[in-house]
Amino acid sequence: MAYNSEVGFTTQQVADKLGVTSKHVRYLVKKMRIRPAWVGPTMTFTAAQFQKLRDRDTQPGPKPKGKR
C-alpha cells in the first residue's frame, strides 16, 4: 500500500488493507464520524484515521453491558 503524506490513503487502499469493500469503508467513516479529506471526488485518509479504522471493534453481536 502506497502512502503519500500529501494525499494519504484512498478508500480503495484502505478497503484492500482491511479486507472489506470500499462501500463498507464509506459506511464505517459515517458510523465512526471520521472526517476524511477530499481530493477531487476521492476520499483520502491520514495514517491516524487509517489506524482508527483498523483498530475498530470487529466482534459480531451485541456488546456486553457489564454487571447487573
ZAGUBA-556376 format. One record per residue: x, y, z of N, C-alpha, C, CB in turn; residue number from 0. Coordinates in pm, 1 decimal. Glycine has a CB too. Layout:
<pts>
<pt><n_c1>X</n_c1><n_c2>Y</n_c2><n_c3>Z</n_c3><ca_c1>X</ca_c1><ca_c2>Y</ca_c2><ca_c3>Z</ca_c3><c_c1>X</c_c1><c_c2>Y</c_c2><c_c3>Z</c_c3><cb_c1>X</cb_c1><cb_c2>Y</cb_c2><cb_c3>Z</cb_c3><num>NUM</num></pt>
...
</pts>
This chain:
<pts>
<pt><n_c1>85.2</n_c1><n_c2>-117.1</n_c2><n_c3>0.0</n_c3><ca_c1>0.0</ca_c1><ca_c2>0.0</ca_c2><ca_c3>0.0</ca_c3><c_c1>89.4</c_c1><c_c2>122.8</c_c2><c_c3>0.0</c_c3><cb_c1>-96.7</cb_c1><cb_c2>0.1</cb_c2><cb_c3>122.0</cb_c3><num>0</num></pt>
<pt><n_c1>68.3</n_c1><n_c2>207.8</n_c2><n_c3>-95.0</n_c3><ca_c1>146.6</ca_c1><ca_c2>330.0</ca_c2><ca_c3>-105.0</ca_c3><c_c1>85.3</c_c1><c_c2>437.4</c_c2><c_c3>-15.5</c_c3><cb_c1>154.2</cb_c1><cb_c2>378.6</cb_c2><cb_c3>-251.8</cb_c3><num>1</num></pt>
<pt><n_c1>170.2</n_c1><n_c2>515.9</n_c2><n_c3>43.6</n_c3><ca_c1>122.9</ca_c1><ca_c2>627.5</ca_c2><ca_c3>125.2</ca_c3><c_c1>199.0</c_c1><c_c2>751.0</c_c2><c_c3>84.0</c_c3><cb_c1>140.3</cb_c1><cb_c2>599.1</cb_c2><cb_c3>277.4</cb_c3><num>2</num></pt>
<pt><n_c1>129.1</n_c1><n_c2>853.5</n_c2><n_c3>53.7</n_c3><ca_c1>187.9</ca_c1><ca_c2>982.3</ca_c2><ca_c3>19.5</ca_c3><c_c1>139.3</c_c1><c_c2>1080.8</c_c2><c_c3>124.2</c_c3><cb_c1>149.4</cb_c1><cb_c2>1028.3</cb_c2><cb_c3>-126.7</cb_c3><num>3</num></pt>
<pt><n_c1>229.5</n_c1><n_c2>1148.2</n_c2><n_c3>194.2</n_c3><ca_c1>190.0</ca_c1><ca_c2>1236.1</ca_c2><ca_c3>304.3</ca_c3><c_c1>101.1</c_c1><c_c2>1350.8</c_c2><c_c3>257.8</c_c3><cb_c1>313.1</cb_c1><cb_c2>1291.6</cb_c2><cb_c3>372.9</cb_c3><num>4</num></pt>
<pt><n_c1>107.8</n_c1><n_c2>1386.5</n_c2><n_c3>129.5</n_c3><ca_c1>23.3</ca_c1><ca_c2>1494.2</ca_c2><ca_c3>79.9</ca_c3><c_c1>-117.9</c_c1><c_c2>1446.0</c_c2><c_c3>50.0</c_c3><cb_c1>84.3</cb_c1><cb_c2>1555.2</cb_c2><cb_c3>-44.5</cb_c3><num>5</num></pt>
<pt><n_c1>-131.8</n_c1><n_c2>1322.4</n_c2><n_c3>5.3</n_c3><ca_c1>-261.7</ca_c1><ca_c2>1271.3</ca_c2><ca_c3>-36.4</ca_c3><c_c1>-319.0</c_c1><c_c2>1175.6</c_c2><c_c3>66.7</c_c3><cb_c1>-250.5</cb_c1><cb_c2>1202.0</cb_c2><cb_c3>-171.1</cb_c3><num>6</num></pt>
<pt><n_c1>-242.3</n_c1><n_c2>1081.3</n_c2><n_c3>118.4</n_c3><ca_c1>-289.5</ca_c1><ca_c2>984.7</ca_c2><ca_c3>215.4</ca_c3><c_c1>-334.9</c_c1><c_c2>857.2</c_c2><c_c3>148.4</c_c3><cb_c1>-401.8</cb_c1><cb_c2>1043.0</cb_c2><cb_c3>297.3</cb_c3><num>7</num></pt>
<pt><n_c1>-415.0</n_c1><n_c2>781.3</n_c2><n_c3>219.5</n_c3><ca_c1>-467.1</ca_c1><ca_c2>654.5</ca_c2><ca_c3>169.3</ca_c3><c_c1>-600.7</c_c1><c_c2>679.5</c_c2><c_c3>101.7</c_c3><cb_c1>-481.7</cb_c1><cb_c2>550.5</cb_c2><cb_c3>283.7</cb_c3><num>8</num></pt>
<pt><n_c1>-623.8</n_c1><n_c2>616.2</n_c2><n_c3>-10.7</n_c3><ca_c1>-753.7</ca_c1><ca_c2>627.0</ca_c2><ca_c3>-76.6</ca_c3><c_c1>-850.0</c_c1><c_c2>526.7</c_c2><c_c3>-14.6</c_c3><cb_c1>-740.8</cb_c1><cb_c2>603.5</cb_c2><cb_c3>-229.5</cb_c3><num>9</num></pt>
<pt><n_c1>-976.8</n_c1><n_c2>540.3</n_c2><n_c3>-45.6</n_c3><ca_c1>-1078.8</ca_c1><ca_c2>448.7</ca_c2><ca_c3>5.4</ca_c3><c_c1>-1047.9</c_c1><c_c2>305.5</c_c2><c_c3>-37.4</c_c3><cb_c1>-1218.8</cb_c1><cb_c2>490.5</cb_c2><cb_c3>-44.0</cb_c3><num>10</num></pt>
<pt><n_c1>-1008.2</n_c1><n_c2>286.8</n_c2><n_c3>-162.5</n_c3><ca_c1>-979.8</ca_c1><ca_c2>152.9</ca_c2><ca_c3>-212.3</ca_c3><c_c1>-857.7</c_c1><c_c2>92.4</c_c2><c_c3>-143.9</c_c3><cb_c1>-958.8</cb_c1><cb_c2>156.2</cb_c2><cb_c3>-362.9</cb_c3><num>11</num></pt>
<pt><n_c1>-754.2</n_c1><n_c2>172.6</n_c2><n_c3>-118.1</n_c3><ca_c1>-635.6</ca_c1><ca_c2>123.8</ca_c2><ca_c3>-48.3</ca_c3><c_c1>-670.4</c_c1><c_c2>80.7</c_c2><c_c3>93.7</c_c3><cb_c1>-526.6</cb_c1><cb_c2>231.6</cb_c2><cb_c3>-45.9</cb_c3><num>12</num></pt>
<pt><n_c1>-751.4</n_c1><n_c2>159.0</n_c2><n_c3>161.5</n_c3><ca_c1>-794.2</ca_c1><ca_c2>124.1</ca_c2><ca_c3>297.7</ca_c3><c_c1>-876.7</c_c1><c_c2>-5.0</c_c2><c_c3>294.7</c_c3><cb_c1>-876.8</cb_c1><cb_c2>240.3</cb_c2><cb_c3>361.4</cb_c3><num>13</num></pt>
<pt><n_c1>-968.0</n_c1><n_c2>-15.5</n_c2><n_c3>198.8</n_c3><ca_c1>-1052.6</ca_c1><ca_c2>-134.6</ca_c2><ca_c3>187.2</ca_c3><c_c1>-968.5</c_c1><c_c2>-258.5</c_c2><c_c3>162.9</c_c3><cb_c1>-1154.6</cb_c1><cb_c2>-117.7</cb_c2><cb_c3>74.3</cb_c3><num>14</num></pt>
<pt><n_c1>-870.7</n_c1><n_c2>-250.1</n_c2><n_c3>74.0</n_c3><ca_c1>-784.0</ca_c1><ca_c2>-364.8</ca_c2><ca_c3>45.7</ca_c3><c_c1>-706.2</c_c1><c_c2>-406.8</c_c2><c_c3>169.6</c_c3><cb_c1>-687.1</cb_c1><cb_c2>-331.8</cb_c2><cb_c3>-68.1</cb_c3><num>15</num></pt>
<pt><n_c1>-654.5</n_c1><n_c2>-310.1</n_c2><n_c3>243.1</n_c3><ca_c1>-575.6</ca_c1><ca_c2>-339.9</ca_c2><ca_c3>363.1</ca_c3><c_c1>-662.0</c_c1><c_c2>-400.0</c_c2><c_c3>474.4</c_c3><cb_c1>-506.8</cb_c1><cb_c2>-212.9</cb_c2><cb_c3>413.6</cb_c3><num>16</num></pt>
<pt><n_c1>-786.6</n_c1><n_c2>-353.5</n_c2><n_c3>487.1</n_c3><ca_c1>-876.0</ca_c1><ca_c2>-404.2</ca_c2><ca_c3>592.2</ca_c3><c_c1>-948.3</c_c1><c_c2>-531.6</c_c2><c_c3>551.2</c_c3><cb_c1>-977.9</cb_c1><cb_c2>-298.4</cb_c2><cb_c3>629.1</cb_c3><num>17</num></pt>
<pt><n_c1>-946.4</n_c1><n_c2>-563.6</n_c2><n_c3>421.8</n_c3><ca_c1>-1015.6</ca_c1><ca_c2>-683.9</ca_c2><ca_c3>375.3</ca_c3><c_c1>-1166.6</c_c1><c_c2>-665.0</c_c2><c_c3>365.2</c_c3><cb_c1>-985.3</cb_c1><cb_c2>-799.2</cb_c2><cb_c3>467.9</cb_c3><num>18</num></pt>
<pt><n_c1>-1209.6</n_c1><n_c2>-543.3</n_c2><n_c3>337.4</n_c3><ca_c1>-1351.9</ca_c1><ca_c2>-513.4</ca_c2><ca_c3>320.9</ca_c3><c_c1>-1370.8</c_c1><c_c2>-440.7</c_c2><c_c3>187.9</c_c3><cb_c1>-1406.4</cb_c1><cb_c2>-427.2</cb_c2><cb_c3>440.4</cb_c3><num>19</num></pt>
<pt><n_c1>-1494.7</n_c1><n_c2>-410.0</n_c2><n_c3>153.5</n_c3><ca_c1>-1521.5</ca_c1><ca_c2>-336.6</ca_c2><ca_c3>29.7</ca_c3><c_c1>-1508.7</c_c1><c_c2>-186.3</c_c2><c_c3>54.0</c_c3><cb_c1>-1662.5</cb_c1><cb_c2>-370.7</cb_c2><cb_c3>-24.7</cb_c3><num>20</num></pt>
<pt><n_c1>-1493.1</n_c1><n_c2>-111.7</n_c2><n_c3>-53.5</n_c3><ca_c1>-1484.8</ca_c1><ca_c2>34.3</ca_c2><ca_c3>-40.0</ca_c3><c_c1>-1618.1</c_c1><c_c2>91.0</c_c2><c_c3>9.3</c_c3><cb_c1>-1445.4</cb_c1><cb_c2>99.5</cb_c2><cb_c3>-175.1</cb_c3><num>21</num></pt>
<pt><n_c1>-1728.0</n_c1><n_c2>25.2</n_c2><n_c3>-24.5</n_c3><ca_c1>-1858.9</ca_c1><ca_c2>68.6</ca_c2><ca_c3>25.0</ca_c3><c_c1>-1865.6</c_c1><c_c2>55.4</c_c2><c_c3>177.3</c_c3><cb_c1>-1972.0</cb_c1><cb_c2>-13.9</cb_c2><cb_c3>-41.1</cb_c3><num>22</num></pt>
<pt><n_c1>-1807.8</n_c1><n_c2>-52.6</n_c2><n_c3>231.5</n_c3><ca_c1>-1807.3</ca_c1><ca_c2>-72.4</ca_c2><ca_c3>376.6</ca_c3><c_c1>-1717.4</c_c1><c_c2>32.1</c_c2><c_c3>444.4</c_c3><cb_c1>-1759.4</cb_c1><cb_c2>-215.9</cb_c2><cb_c3>411.8</cb_c3><num>23</num></pt>
<pt><n_c1>-1608.5</n_c1><n_c2>69.4</n_c2><n_c3>379.6</n_c3><ca_c1>-1522.5</ca_c1><ca_c2>175.2</ca_c2><ca_c3>434.6</ca_c3><c_c1>-1601.6</c_c1><c_c2>305.3</c_c2><c_c3>444.6</c_c3><cb_c1>-1395.3</cb_c1><cb_c2>195.4</cb_c2><cb_c3>346.5</cb_c3><num>24</num></pt>
<pt><n_c1>-1677.9</n_c1><n_c2>338.7</n_c2><n_c3>340.4</n_c3><ca_c1>-1759.7</ca_c1><ca_c2>460.6</ca_c2><ca_c3>345.2</ca_c3><c_c1>-1863.8</c_c1><c_c2>451.9</c_c2><c_c3>456.3</c_c3><cb_c1>-1829.1</cb_c1><cb_c2>484.5</cb_c2><cb_c3>209.8</cb_c3><num>25</num></pt>
<pt><n_c1>-1921.2</n_c1><n_c2>333.3</n_c2><n_c3>479.4</n_c3><ca_c1>-2016.1</ca_c1><ca_c2>313.1</ca_c2><ca_c3>589.4</ca_c3><c_c1>-1946.3</c_c1><c_c2>336.5</c_c2><c_c3>724.3</c_c3><cb_c1>-2077.0</cb_c1><cb_c2>169.6</cb_c2><cb_c3>583.6</cb_c3><num>26</num></pt>
<pt><n_c1>-1825.7</n_c1><n_c2>280.1</n_c2><n_c3>740.5</n_c3><ca_c1>-1752.5</ca_c1><ca_c2>295.7</ca_c2><ca_c3>866.1</ca_c3><c_c1>-1717.0</c_c1><c_c2>441.8</c_c2><c_c3>892.2</c_c3><cb_c1>-1625.3</cb_c1><cb_c2>210.7</cb_c2><cb_c3>864.2</cb_c3><num>27</num></pt>
<pt><n_c1>-1681.5</n_c1><n_c2>513.7</n_c2><n_c3>786.8</n_c3><ca_c1>-1647.7</ca_c1><ca_c2>655.4</ca_c2><ca_c3>800.8</ca_c3><c_c1>-1767.2</c_c1><c_c2>731.8</c_c2><c_c3>857.3</c_c3><cb_c1>-1604.3</cb_c1><cb_c2>715.5</cb_c2><cb_c3>664.6</cb_c3><num>28</num></pt>
<pt><n_c1>-1884.9</n_c1><n_c2>703.6</n_c2><n_c3>804.3</n_c3><ca_c1>-2005.3</ca_c1><ca_c2>771.7</ca_c2><ca_c3>852.3</ca_c3><c_c1>-2038.1</c_c1><c_c2>729.2</c_c2><c_c3>995.6</c_c3><cb_c1>-2124.7</cb_c1><cb_c2>742.0</cb_c2><cb_c3>759.3</cb_c3><num>29</num></pt>
<pt><n_c1>-2030.9</n_c1><n_c2>599.7</n_c2><n_c3>1023.4</n_c3><ca_c1>-2065.5</ca_c1><ca_c2>547.0</ca_c2><ca_c3>1155.2</ca_c3><c_c1>-1967.3</c_c1><c_c2>595.6</c_c2><c_c3>1262.7</c_c3><cb_c1>-2067.8</cb_c1><cb_c2>393.6</cb_c2><cb_c3>1151.7</cb_c3><num>30</num></pt>
<pt><n_c1>-1838.3</n_c1><n_c2>599.0</n_c2><n_c3>1230.0</n_c3><ca_c1>-1735.9</ca_c1><ca_c2>636.9</ca_c2><ca_c3>1327.3</ca_c3><c_c1>-1707.3</c_c1><c_c2>787.6</c_c2><c_c3>1327.4</c_c3><cb_c1>-1607.8</cb_c1><cb_c2>560.9</cb_c2><cb_c3>1299.0</cb_c3><num>31</num></pt>
<pt><n_c1>-1777.8</n_c1><n_c2>861.7</n_c2><n_c3>1241.3</n_c3><ca_c1>-1764.5</ca_c1><ca_c2>1007.3</ca_c2><ca_c3>1232.9</ca_c3><c_c1>-1620.8</c_c1><c_c2>1051.3</c_c2><c_c3>1205.2</c_c3><cb_c1>-1813.4</cb_c1><cb_c2>1071.0</cb_c2><cb_c3>1361.8</cb_c3><num>32</num></pt>
<pt><n_c1>-1558.6</n_c1><n_c2>983.1</n_c2><n_c3>1111.5</n_c3><ca_c1>-1424.4</ca_c1><ca_c2>1020.2</ca_c2><ca_c3>1066.7</ca_c3><c_c1>-1441.2</c_c1><c_c2>1122.0</c_c2><c_c3>954.7</c_c3><cb_c1>-1341.5</cb_c1><cb_c2>894.3</cb_c2><cb_c3>1018.5</cb_c3><num>33</num></pt>
<pt><n_c1>-1360.9</n_c1><n_c2>1227.0</n_c2><n_c3>956.0</n_c3><ca_c1>-1371.5</ca_c1><ca_c2>1332.3</ca_c2><ca_c3>854.3</ca_c3><c_c1>-1252.6</c_c1><c_c2>1324.3</c_c2><c_c3>759.3</c_c3><cb_c1>-1378.7</cb_c1><cb_c2>1472.7</cb_c2><cb_c3>920.3</cb_c3><num>34</num></pt>
<pt><n_c1>-1265.9</n_c1><n_c2>1247.8</n_c2><n_c3>652.1</n_c3><ca_c1>-1154.9</ca_c1><ca_c2>1236.2</ca_c2><ca_c3>556.9</ca_c3><c_c1>-1139.9</c_c1><c_c2>1362.4</c_c2><c_c3>473.2</c_c3><cb_c1>-1175.5</cb_c1><cb_c2>1115.5</cb_c2><cb_c3>465.4</cb_c3><num>35</num></pt>
<pt><n_c1>-1023.2</n_c1><n_c2>1376.4</n_c2><n_c3>413.3</n_c3><ca_c1>-1001.0</ca_c1><ca_c2>1486.7</ca_c2><ca_c3>319.3</ca_c3><c_c1>-1049.7</c_c1><c_c2>1441.9</c_c2><c_c3>182.6</c_c3><cb_c1>-849.5</cb_c1><cb_c2>1529.3</cb_c2><cb_c3>314.3</cb_c3><num>36</num></pt>
<pt><n_c1>-1085.6</n_c1><n_c2>1536.4</n_c2><n_c3>100.5</n_c3><ca_c1>-1131.0</ca_c1><ca_c2>1505.9</ca_c2><ca_c3>-35.0</ca_c3><c_c1>-1031.5</c_c1><c_c2>1563.9</c_c2><c_c3>-133.8</c_c3><cb_c1>-1273.9</cb_c1><cb_c2>1561.8</cb_c2><cb_c3>-60.8</cb_c3><num>37</num></pt>
<pt><n_c1>-986.3</n_c1><n_c2>1481.0</n_c2><n_c3>-226.9</n_c3><ca_c1>-901.4</ca_c1><ca_c2>1525.1</ca_c2><ca_c3>-337.0</ca_c3><c_c1>-983.7</c_c1><c_c2>1500.4</c_c2><c_c3>-461.8</c_c3><cb_c1>-760.8</cb_c1><cb_c2>1448.8</cb_c2><cb_c3>-341.0</cb_c3><num>38</num></pt>
<pt><n_c1>-1051.8</n_c1><n_c2>1604.9</n_c2><n_c3>-506.9</n_c3><ca_c1>-1147.4</ca_c1><ca_c2>1587.0</ca_c2><ca_c3>-616.3</ca_c3><c_c1>-1260.0</c_c1><c_c2>1498.3</c_c2><c_c3>-566.7</c_c3><cb_c1>-1079.2</cb_c1><cb_c2>1525.4</cb_c2><cb_c3>-742.9</cb_c3><num>39</num></pt>
<pt><n_c1>-1294.6</n_c1><n_c2>1392.8</n_c2><n_c3>-641.0</n_c3><ca_c1>-1401.0</ca_c1><ca_c2>1302.6</ca_c2><ca_c3>-597.6</ca_c3><c_c1>-1352.4</c_c1><c_c2>1189.5</c_c2><c_c3>-506.7</c_c3><cb_c1>-1468.7</cb_c1><cb_c2>1243.8</cb_c2><cb_c3>-717.8</cb_c3><num>40</num></pt>
<pt><n_c1>-1223.6</n_c1><n_c2>1191.1</n_c2><n_c3>-470.9</n_c3><ca_c1>-1163.5</ca_c1><ca_c2>1080.8</ca_c2><ca_c3>-396.1</ca_c3><c_c1>-1150.8</c_c1><c_c2>1113.8</c_c2><c_c3>-248.3</c_c3><cb_c1>-1026.8</cb_c1><cb_c2>1046.6</cb_c2><cb_c3>-453.3</cb_c3><num>41</num></pt>
<pt><n_c1>-1201.6</n_c1><n_c2>1023.4</n_c2><n_c3>-163.8</n_c3><ca_c1>-1189.6</ca_c1><ca_c2>1036.1</ca_c2><ca_c3>-19.6</ca_c3><c_c1>-1049.9</c_c1><c_c2>987.3</c_c2><c_c3>19.6</c_c3><cb_c1>-1302.2</cb_c1><cb_c2>955.1</cb_c2><cb_c3>54.9</cb_c3><num>42</num></pt>
<pt><n_c1>-977.0</n_c1><n_c2>1063.6</n_c2><n_c3>99.4</n_c3><ca_c1>-843.5</ca_c1><ca_c2>1022.4</ca_c2><ca_c3>142.8</ca_c3><c_c1>-834.5</c_c1><c_c2>1026.0</c_c2><c_c3>294.9</c_c3><cb_c1>-735.0</cb_c1><cb_c2>1113.0</cb_c2><cb_c3>80.3</cb_c3><num>43</num></pt>
<pt><n_c1>-746.9</n_c1><n_c2>942.3</n_c2><n_c3>348.0</n_c3><ca_c1>-733.5</ca_c1><ca_c2>925.6</ca_c2><ca_c3>492.7</ca_c3><c_c1>-589.6</c_c1><c_c2>944.7</c_c2><c_c3>535.5</c_c3><cb_c1>-783.4</cb_c1><cb_c2>788.0</cb_c2><cb_c3>536.2</cb_c3><num>44</num></pt>
<pt><n_c1>-569.5</n_c1><n_c2>1002.9</n_c2><n_c3>652.9</n_c3><ca_c1>-436.1</ca_c1><ca_c2>1014.5</ca_c2><ca_c3>711.0</ca_c3><c_c1>-400.5</c_c1><c_c2>880.6</c_c2><c_c3>775.6</c_c3><cb_c1>-429.3</cb_c1><cb_c2>1131.7</cb_c2><cb_c3>815.8</cb_c3><num>45</num></pt>
<pt><n_c1>-275.4</n_c1><n_c2>868.7</n_c2><n_c3>815.9</n_c3><ca_c1>-231.3</ca_c1><ca_c2>746.8</ca_c2><ca_c3>882.8</ca_c3><c_c1>-307.9</c_c1><c_c2>726.4</c_c2><c_c3>1014.3</c_c3><cb_c1>-79.3</cb_c1><cb_c2>752.1</cb_c2><cb_c3>909.3</cb_c3><num>46</num></pt>
<pt><n_c1>-335.0</n_c1><n_c2>834.2</n_c2><n_c3>1086.7</n_c3><ca_c1>-408.2</ca_c1><ca_c2>824.9</ca_c2><ca_c3>1213.9</ca_c3><c_c1>-552.3</c_c1><c_c2>778.6</c_c2><c_c3>1191.2</c_c3><cb_c1>-407.4</cb_c1><cb_c2>961.0</cb_c2><cb_c3>1286.4</cb_c3><num>47</num></pt>
<pt><n_c1>-615.2</n_c1><n_c2>829.6</n_c2><n_c3>1085.0</n_c3><ca_c1>-751.8</ca_c1><ca_c2>787.2</ca_c2><ca_c3>1053.5</ca_c3><c_c1>-753.7</c_c1><c_c2>640.0</c_c2><c_c3>1012.0</c_c3><cb_c1>-811.6</cb_c1><cb_c2>875.4</cb_c2><cb_c3>941.4</cb_c3><num>48</num></pt>
<pt><n_c1>-654.6</n_c1><n_c2>598.4</n_c2><n_c3>935.2</n_c3><ca_c1>-645.3</ca_c1><ca_c2>458.3</ca_c2><ca_c3>896.4</ca_c3><c_c1>-628.5</c_c1><c_c2>370.7</c_c2><c_c3>1019.9</c_c3><cb_c1>-528.5</cb_c1><cb_c2>436.5</cb_c2><cb_c3>798.5</cb_c3><num>49</num></pt>
<pt><n_c1>-544.8</n_c1><n_c2>413.3</n_c2><n_c3>1113.8</n_c3><ca_c1>-523.1</ca_c1><ca_c2>337.2</ca_c2><ca_c3>1237.2</ca_c3><c_c1>-654.1</c_c1><c_c2>323.4</c_c2><c_c3>1315.1</c_c3><cb_c1>-415.2</cb_c1><cb_c2>405.3</cb_c2><cb_c3>1324.9</cb_c3><num>50</num></pt>
<pt><n_c1>-733.9</n_c1><n_c2>430.0</n_c2><n_c3>1321.3</n_c3><ca_c1>-862.4</ca_c1><ca_c2>425.4</ca_c2><ca_c3>1390.9</ca_c3><c_c1>-955.8</c_c1><c_c2>324.3</c_c2><c_c3>1324.1</c_c3><cb_c1>-927.8</cb_c1><cb_c2>565.4</cb_c2><cb_c3>1393.3</cb_c3><num>51</num></pt>
<pt><n_c1>-958.3</n_c1><n_c2>323.6</n_c2><n_c3>1190.5</n_c3><ca_c1>-1040.4</ca_c1><ca_c2>226.0</ca_c2><ca_c3>1119.1</ca_c3><c_c1>-989.9</c_c1><c_c2>83.9</c_c2><c_c3>1143.0</c_c3><cb_c1>-1041.5</cb_c1><cb_c2>257.0</cb_c2><cb_c3>968.9</cb_c3><num>52</num></pt>
<pt><n_c1>-859.1</n_c1><n_c2>67.0</n_c2><n_c3>1146.6</n_c3><ca_c1>-801.8</ca_c1><ca_c2>-65.7</ca_c2><ca_c3>1166.5</ca_c3><c_c1>-827.8</c_c1><c_c2>-118.2</c_c2><c_c3>1307.4</c_c3><cb_c1>-652.2</cb_c1><cb_c2>-62.5</cb_c2><cb_c3>1139.3</cb_c3><num>53</num></pt>
<pt><n_c1>-830.7</n_c1><n_c2>-29.5</n_c2><n_c3>1406.0</n_c3><ca_c1>-847.1</ca_c1><ca_c2>-70.4</ca_c2><ca_c3>1545.9</ca_c3><c_c1>-992.4</c_c1><c_c2>-76.8</c_c2><c_c3>1590.7</c_c3><cb_c1>-772.4</cb_c1><cb_c2>24.0</cb_c2><cb_c3>1635.1</cb_c3><num>54</num></pt>
<pt><n_c1>-1086.2</n_c1><n_c2>-66.6</n_c2><n_c3>1497.1</n_c3><ca_c1>-1227.6</ca_c1><ca_c2>-69.4</ca_c2><ca_c3>1534.0</ca_c3><c_c1>-1265.2</c_c1><c_c2>-206.5</c_c2><c_c3>1592.0</c_c3><cb_c1>-1316.1</cb_c1><cb_c2>-36.7</cb_c2><cb_c3>1411.4</cb_c3><num>55</num></pt>
<pt><n_c1>-1375.4</n_c1><n_c2>-209.4</n_c2><n_c3>1667.1</n_c3><ca_c1>-1426.0</ca_c1><ca_c2>-334.7</ca_c2><ca_c3>1724.0</ca_c3><c_c1>-1488.2</c_c1><c_c2>-417.5</c_c2><c_c3>1612.0</c_c3><cb_c1>-1530.4</cb_c1><cb_c2>-307.5</cb_c2><cb_c3>1837.8</cb_c3><num>56</num></pt>
<pt><n_c1>-1439.3</n_c1><n_c2>-539.7</n_c2><n_c3>1593.6</n_c3><ca_c1>-1489.7</ca_c1><ca_c2>-624.5</ca_c2><ca_c3>1485.5</ca_c3><c_c1>-1566.8</c_c1><c_c2>-745.9</c_c2><c_c3>1536.9</c_c3><cb_c1>-1374.8</cb_c1><cb_c2>-670.8</cb_c2><cb_c3>1398.7</cb_c3><num>57</num></pt>
<pt><n_c1>-1596.5</n_c1><n_c2>-751.1</n_c2><n_c3>1666.0</n_c3><ca_c1>-1670.8</ca_c1><ca_c2>-863.6</ca_c2><ca_c3>1721.7</ca_c3><c_c1>-1818.5</c_c1><c_c2>-852.2</c_c2><c_c3>1684.9</c_c3><cb_c1>-1653.6</cb_c1><cb_c2>-869.9</cb_c2><cb_c3>1875.2</cb_c3><num>58</num></pt>
<pt><n_c1>-1877.3</n_c1><n_c2>-959.1</n_c2><n_c3>1629.2</n_c3><ca_c1>-2019.5</ca_c1><ca_c2>-952.6</ca_c2><ca_c3>1594.0</ca_c3><c_c1>-2108.6</c_c1><c_c2>-960.5</c_c2><c_c3>1717.6</c_c3><cb_c1>-2055.2</cb_c1><cb_c2>-1065.4</cb_c2><cb_c3>1497.2</cb_c3><num>59</num></pt>
<pt><n_c1>-2230.1</n_c1><n_c2>-915.5</n_c2><n_c3>1702.1</n_c3><ca_c1>-2329.6</ca_c1><ca_c2>-927.9</ca_c2><ca_c3>1807.9</ca_c3><c_c1>-2332.2</c_c1><c_c2>-809.3</c_c2><c_c3>1902.2</c_c3><cb_c1>-2304.9</cb_c1><cb_c2>-1052.3</cb_c2><cb_c3>1886.0</cb_c3><num>60</num></pt>
<pt><n_c1>-2428.7</n_c1><n_c2>-810.8</n_c2><n_c3>1994.7</n_c3><ca_c1>-2442.2</ca_c1><ca_c2>-700.3</ca_c2><ca_c3>2088.5</ca_c3><c_c1>-2324.2</c_c1><c_c2>-696.9</c_c2><c_c3>2186.2</c_c3><cb_c1>-2574.8</cb_c1><cb_c2>-711.5</cb_c2><cb_c3>2165.3</cb_c3><num>61</num></pt>
<pt><n_c1>-2295.8</n_c1><n_c2>-579.5</n_c2><n_c3>2235.1</n_c3><ca_c1>-2184.6</ca_c1><ca_c2>-561.1</ca_c2><ca_c3>2327.9</ca_c3><c_c1>-2231.7</c_c1><c_c2>-589.2</c_c2><c_c3>2469.8</c_c3><cb_c1>-2126.2</cb_c1><cb_c2>-418.0</cb_c2><cb_c3>2317.0</cb_c3><num>62</num></pt>
<pt><n_c1>-2148.2</n_c1><n_c2>-655.1</n_c2><n_c3>2552.2</n_c3><ca_c1>-2188.6</ca_c1><ca_c2>-681.5</ca_c2><ca_c3>2690.3</ca_c3><c_c1>-2206.3</c_c1><c_c2>-551.9</c_c2><c_c3>2767.9</c_c3><cb_c1>-2085.9</cb_c1><cb_c2>-770.6</cb_c2><cb_c3>2759.9</cb_c3><num>63</num></pt>
<pt><n_c1>-2301.4</n_c1><n_c2>-551.2</n_c2><n_c3>2860.5</n_c3><ca_c1>-2335.9</ca_c1><ca_c2>-429.2</ca_c2><ca_c3>2934.0</ca_c3><c_c1>-2275.6</c_c1><c_c2>-424.9</c_c2><c_c3>3074.7</c_c3><cb_c1>-2486.1</cb_c1><cb_c2>-416.4</cb_c2><cb_c3>2943.5</cb_c3><num>64</num></pt>
<pt><n_c1>-2189.3</n_c1><n_c2>-511.8</n_c2><n_c3>3113.3</n_c3><ca_c1>-2133.5</ca_c1><ca_c2>-508.1</ca_c2><ca_c3>3246.7</ca_c3><c_c1>-2223.3</c_c1><c_c2>-580.1</c_c2><c_c3>3346.8</c_c3><cb_c1>-2111.3</cb_c1><cb_c2>-364.7</cb_c2><cb_c3>3289.9</cb_c3><num>65</num></pt>
<pt><n_c1>-2190.6</n_c1><n_c2>-566.9</n_c2><n_c3>3477.1</n_c3><ca_c1>-2267.3</ca_c1><ca_c2>-636.8</ca_c2><ca_c3>3581.3</ca_c3><c_c1>-2403.0</c_c1><c_c2>-574.0</c_c2><c_c3>3601.8</c_c3><cb_c1>-2190.9</cb_c1><cb_c2>-637.3</cb_c2><cb_c3>3712.7</cb_c3><num>66</num></pt>
<pt><n_c1>-2497.0</n_c1><n_c2>-659.0</n_c2><n_c3>3635.2</n_c3><ca_c1>-2631.9</ca_c1><ca_c2>-612.5</ca_c2><ca_c3>3664.7</ca_c3><c_c1>-2655.6</c_c1><c_c2>-611.7</c_c2><c_c3>3812.3</c_c3><cb_c1>-2735.4</cb_c1><cb_c2>-698.6</cb_c2><cb_c3>3595.8</cb_c3><num>67</num></pt>
</pts>
